[in-house]
Amino acid sequence: SSSSSSSGPSTETWLFSQPGANSSVKIGCALPFEGSQMLMGRAILVGLKMAVTDIAPKVLPGVDVNLTCIDSKCKDIPAFYALNRLADEKAVGVIGEVCSGASVAAAGVAESRQLPLISAASTSPSLSRPDYFLRTVPSDRYQGVAAADLVYRNGSRNVGLVYADSVYGYGLAFNFIAGFTNAGGSVPVVYTFKPDQGNATAAVAKILEGKASAQHPVDAVFIATTDLAFVADFLEAAAAARLDLPLYGGDSLADVTLSESVANTPGAALLPRLTVTAPNPGQQGFAELFRAFDGGKTPFSGFAASAYDAMVAMLQALGAAGPPYKGSAVLQQLLKQKFEGVSGPIEFDANGDLKPSSTAY
């Protein structure tokens, strides 16, 4: 059985009780429950609860699971404090964060507190190191190349790149450049902006200028940012300027928040022209199971599948490590995990990175 409670506006606790339980474990999560990534955070939380319900009775019989989630806002300082608080509260592992910049801050705490941390969404290559951070999504070393391959195969040769100067934006953008130029394409136009300081009208103007170039006329646009408000503004500015190029983006744009934010605006007309690299949405039927579990309250996101697999890995590692669930023992068991997840094959390398497969995107 399960129950939910809230302690303060930024924390949610969910208890999964098992018959005859004589002990309990606390698993933390640090996710955004406000801002443009809020719906992704909510979908990930549903995926975590589904995994606990399905797997805990098998691998942690007789153990109640306390899932304590803190709103870390997709930002570095809130994520830093969330991880420290969860460590103080004796969590034995944490799922989070979503945004790569927040995960970098969280990973530092996880390492110093020896607290295993698994992200279901953070893809920056800067997170690839042998520490207490793991992830069930591939690094942007792979996503950037996969996106570049997609754009090149669709016939574009000169891409205008729009990216945020953030941990996620920079990592994805430069791996896209590497993959696209290696394929034989070029990136003659680049518009970069500081987080929360993008000027969509200026970005569109720079792309249009590149499109008119005689030497390398821009024939597609690739966008790398987690700032969905900027992307919505970009679509509206592009519609107003009658920009008619194919648009591409990274996995952070695979979020219903974006389509909802441009609904009933001129920008909505450009959505059919936007193609994004989305995470594997799970095995056939997973989305239906998600909606049935949640009662249709939360919009489905493919990241719910990678979150489900993150929690399965955590629970199986806890079961293998056994009490007192010491961080180093749990990490050792996490790195041994190898199973067919709902999002695809789950296996980690020495850096805690997911070993990518052809089903990753």
GILINWO-V553492 format. One record per pair of residues at least 4 apart in sequence whose C-alpha atoms are under 8 Angstrom apart, sorted by the first residue. I is the first residue (numbers start at 1). J is the second residue. Records with the same first field share a line. If there is no record, write none. Layout:
I->J + J
This chain:
1->16 + 17 + 18
2->14 + 15 + 16 + 17
3->14 + 15 + 16
4->12 + 13 + 14 + 15
5->12 + 13 + 14
6->11 + 12 + 13
7->11 + 12 + 13
10->33 + 70 + 71
11->68 + 69 + 70 + 71
12->68 + 69 + 70
13->66 + 67 + 68 + 69
14->66 + 67 + 68
15->64 + 65 + 66 + 67
16->52 + 53 + 64 + 65 + 66 + 67
17->21 + 63 + 64 + 65
18->57 + 61 + 62 + 63 + 64
19->62
20->62
21->61 + 62 + 63 + 64
22->62 + 63 + 64
23->62 + 63 + 64
24->63 + 64 + 65 + 66
25->63 + 64 + 65 + 66 + 91 + 92
26->65 + 66 + 67 + 68 + 90 + 91 + 92 + 93
27->65 + 66 + 67 + 68 + 91 + 92 + 93 + 94 + 95
28->67 + 68 + 69 + 70 + 86 + 91 + 92 + 93 + 94 + 95
29->67 + 68 + 69 + 70 + 94 + 95 + 96 + 97
30->69 + 70 + 71 + 72 + 79 + 82 + 83 + 94 + 95 + 96 + 97
31->41 + 69 + 70 + 71 + 72 + 73 + 74 + 96 + 97 + 98
32->37 + 38 + 40 + 41 + 42 + 71 + 72 + 73 + 74 + 97 + 98
33->37 + 38 + 39 + 41 + 42 + 71 + 72 + 73
34->38 + 71 + 73
35->73
36->227 + 228 + 229 + 257
37->41 + 74 + 257
38->42
39->43 + 255 + 256 + 257 + 298 + 299
40->44 + 255 + 301 + 303
41->45 + 98
42->46 + 298
43->47 + 298 + 299 + 300 + 301 + 303 + 304
44->48 + 120 + 301 + 303 + 304 + 305 + 307 + 308
45->49 + 304 + 307
46->50 + 290 + 293 + 294 + 304
47->51 + 290 + 304 + 305 + 307 + 308
48->52 + 304 + 307 + 308 + 310 + 311
49->53 + 308
50->54 + 290 + 293 + 308
51->55 + 56 + 308 + 309 + 311 + 312
52->56 + 65 + 311 + 312 + 315
53->57
54->58
55->59 + 312 + 315
56->60 + 61 + 63 + 65 + 315
57->61 + 62
59->315 + 316 + 319
60->315 + 318 + 319
70->82
71->78 + 82
72->76 + 78 + 79 + 82 + 97 + 102
73->78 + 79
74->78 + 79 + 97 + 98 + 99 + 101 + 102
75->79 + 99 + 101 + 102
76->80 + 101 + 102 + 103 + 104 + 105 + 106
77->81 + 102 + 105
78->82 + 102
79->83 + 97 + 102 + 103 + 105 + 106
80->84 + 102 + 105 + 106 + 109
81->85
82->86 + 106
83->87 + 94 + 106 + 109 + 110
84->88 + 109 + 113
85->89
86->90 + 91 + 94
87->91 + 92 + 113 + 115
91->115
92->115 + 116 + 325 + 326 + 327
93->115 + 116 + 117 + 314 + 327
94->115 + 116 + 117 + 118
95->117 + 118 + 119 + 120 + 307 + 310 + 311
96->103 + 117 + 118 + 119 + 120 + 121
97->102 + 103 + 106 + 118 + 119 + 120 + 121 + 122
98->102 + 103 + 119 + 120 + 121 + 122
99->103 + 121 + 122 + 168 + 226
100->104 + 122 + 123 + 124 + 127 + 167 + 168
101->105 + 166 + 167 + 168
102->106
103->107 + 119 + 122 + 127
104->108 + 126 + 127
105->109
106->110
107->111 + 117 + 127 + 131 + 132 + 133
108->112
109->113 + 115
110->114 + 115 + 116 + 117 + 132 + 133
111->115 + 116 + 131 + 132 + 133
114->132 + 327 + 328
115->132 + 327
116->132 + 133 + 134 + 327 + 330 + 331
117->132 + 133 + 134
118->133 + 134 + 135 + 136 + 310 + 314
119->133 + 134 + 135 + 136 + 137 + 307 + 310
120->135 + 136 + 137 + 303 + 304 + 306 + 307 + 310
121->135 + 136 + 137 + 303 + 306 + 307
122->135 + 137 + 139 + 168
123->127 + 137 + 138 + 139 + 140 + 168
124->128 + 139 + 140 + 167 + 168 + 171 + 172
125->139 + 140 + 141 + 171
126->167 + 171
127->133
128->139 + 351 + 352 + 353
129->350 + 351 + 352
130->350 + 351 + 352
131->351 + 352
132->331 + 352
133->352
134->348 + 351 + 352 + 353 + 354
135->310 + 352 + 353 + 354
136->306 + 307 + 309 + 310 + 346 + 353 + 354
137->279 + 306 + 353 + 354 + 356 + 360
138->142 + 143 + 353 + 354 + 355 + 356 + 360
139->143 + 353 + 354
140->144 + 145 + 171 + 172 + 175
141->145 + 171 + 172 + 175
142->146 + 175 + 356
143->147 + 172 + 175 + 176 + 250 + 277
144->148 + 172 + 173 + 174 + 175 + 176 + 177 + 179
145->149 + 175 + 176 + 178 + 179 + 180
146->150 + 179 + 277
147->151 + 176 + 249 + 250 + 277
148->152 + 176 + 177 + 179 + 180
149->153 + 179 + 180 + 183
150->154
151->155 + 156 + 220 + 248
152->156 + 157 + 180 + 183 + 185
156->185 + 219 + 220
157->184 + 185 + 186 + 218 + 219 + 220
158->185 + 186 + 187 + 188 + 216 + 217 + 218 + 219 + 220
159->185 + 186 + 187 + 188 + 189 + 218 + 219 + 220 + 221 + 222
160->187 + 188 + 189 + 190 + 191 + 207 + 210 + 218 + 219 + 220 + 221 + 222
161->173 + 187 + 189 + 190 + 191 + 221 + 222 + 223 + 224
162->190 + 191 + 192 + 203 + 221 + 222 + 223 + 224
163->169 + 170 + 173 + 190 + 191 + 192 + 193 + 223 + 224 + 225
164->168 + 169 + 170 + 192 + 193 + 194 + 195 + 198 + 224 + 225
165->169 + 170 + 192 + 193 + 194 + 195
166->170 + 194 + 195 + 225
167->171
168->172 + 224 + 225 + 226
169->173 + 224 + 225 + 226
170->174 + 224
171->175
172->176 + 224 + 250
173->177 + 223 + 224
174->178
175->179
176->180
177->181 + 186 + 187
178->182
179->183
180->184 + 185 + 186 + 187
181->185 + 186 + 187
188->210 + 216 + 218
189->206 + 207 + 210 + 218
191->203 + 206
192->198
193->197 + 198 + 199
194->198
195->227
196->227 + 230
198->230
199->203 + 230
200->204 + 230 + 231 + 233 + 234 + 237
201->205 + 233 + 234 + 237 + 238
202->206
203->207 + 234
204->208 + 234 + 237 + 238 + 241 + 243
205->209
206->210
207->211 + 218 + 221
208->212 + 243
209->213
210->216 + 217 + 218
211->216 + 217 + 218 + 219
212->217 + 218
213->217 + 218
219->245 + 246
220->245 + 246 + 247 + 248
221->245 + 246 + 247 + 248
222->247 + 248 + 249
223->247 + 248 + 249 + 250
224->249 + 250
225->250 + 252 + 253
226->252 + 253
227->231
228->232 + 253 + 257 + 258
229->233 + 258 + 261
230->234
231->235 + 258
232->236 + 258 + 261 + 262 + 267
233->237 + 267
234->238
235->239 + 262 + 267 + 268 + 270 + 271
236->240 + 262 + 265 + 266 + 267 + 268
237->241 + 267
238->242 + 243 + 267
239->243 + 266 + 267 + 269 + 270
240->266
245->273
246->273 + 274
247->273 + 274 + 275
248->274 + 275 + 276
249->253 + 274 + 275 + 276 + 277
250->254 + 276 + 277 + 278
251->276 + 277 + 278 + 279
252->278
253->258 + 276
254->258 + 276 + 277 + 278 + 301
255->259 + 301
256->260 + 299 + 301
257->261
258->262
259->263 + 268 + 271
262->266 + 267 + 268
263->267 + 268
264->268
266->270
267->271
270->274
277->361
278->302 + 361
279->302 + 303 + 360 + 361
280->302 + 303 + 305 + 343 + 344 + 359 + 360 + 361
281->286 + 287 + 301 + 302 + 303 + 304 + 305 + 343
282->286 + 287 + 302 + 305 + 306 + 342 + 343 + 344
283->342 + 343 + 344
285->289
286->290 + 305 + 342
287->291 + 300
288->292
289->293
290->294 + 300
291->295 + 296 + 297 + 298 + 300
292->296
294->298
300->304
301->305
302->306
303->307
304->308
305->309 + 342 + 343
306->310 + 342 + 343
307->311
308->312 + 342
309->313 + 341 + 342 + 343 + 346
310->314
311->315
312->316
313->317 + 334 + 337
314->318 + 334
315->319
316->320 + 334 + 337
317->321 + 330 + 331 + 333 + 334 + 337
318->322 + 325 + 330 + 333
320->330 + 333
321->325 + 326 + 329 + 330 + 333
325->329 + 330
326->330
327->331
328->332
329->333
330->334
331->335
332->336
333->337
335->347 + 348 + 349 + 350 + 352
336->347 + 348
337->346 + 347 + 348
338->345 + 346 + 347 + 348
339->345 + 346 + 347
340->344 + 345 + 346
341->345 + 346
343->359 + 360
344->357 + 359 + 360
345->357
346->354 + 355
347->354 + 355
348->352 + 353 + 354 + 355
349->353 + 354 + 355
356->360
